[in-house]
Amino acid sequence: MLWDPATQVSSLAPEPPETVGRMEWSPDGQKLYAASQKHGVLCWSADGLRHFDLP
């Protein structure tokens, strides 16, 4: 569950494609990042889901 303090509205968190580790918001609060062993770093934003490969 995600809570938007600006609008006072809650919504369901995006479902990752697999089990992920730690999740963190970007400093501006616009993106949600998660660590995935299979997909590297996952990033959710208004544009959808994208991933960054691990080195």
C-alpha positions in Angstrom: 0.0 0.0 0.0 1.3 3.4 -0.9 0.2 6.7 0.7 0.3 10.1 -1.1 0.5 12.7 1.6 -0.2 15.5 -0.9 -3.5 14.1 -2.0 -4.3 12.0 1.1 -5.0 9.0 -1.2 -3.8 5.5 -0.9 -3.1 3.0 -3.7 -1.7 -0.5 -4.2 2.0 -0.7 -4.7 3.2 -1.9 -8.1 3.8 -5.6 -8.2 7.4 -6.5 -9.1 8.1 -9.3 -11.6 9.8 -11.3 -8.9 10.9 -11.1 -5.3 12.9 -8.0 -4.7 15.1 -6.8 -1.9 15.1 -3.3 -0.5 12.9 -0.6 -2.0 13.6 3.1 -1.9 12.0 6.3 -3.2 14.0 8.8 -5.3 14.7 12.0 -3.4 12.0 13.8 -5.3 9.4 11.1 -4.5 8.6 10.5 -8.2 10.2 7.1 -8.7 10.4 3.8 -6.7 13.5 1.7 -7.0 14.0 -2.0 -6.0 16.9 -4.4 -6.1 16.3 -7.7 -8.0 18.8 -10.6 -8.4 17.4 -11.4 -11.8 16.6 -8.0 -13.3 19.1 -5.7 -11.6 17.6 -2.4 -10.4 13.9 -1.9 -11.1 12.4 1.5 -11.4 8.7 2.4 -11.3 7.5 5.9 -12.4 4.5 7.4 -14.1 6.0 6.1 -17.3 5.8 2.5 -16.1 8.4 -0.1 -15.1 12.0 -0.2 -16.5 15.1 -2.0 -15.3 18.8 -1.4 -15.2 21.1 -4.4 -15.7 23.7 -5.3 -13.0 27.3 -4.7 -14.0 
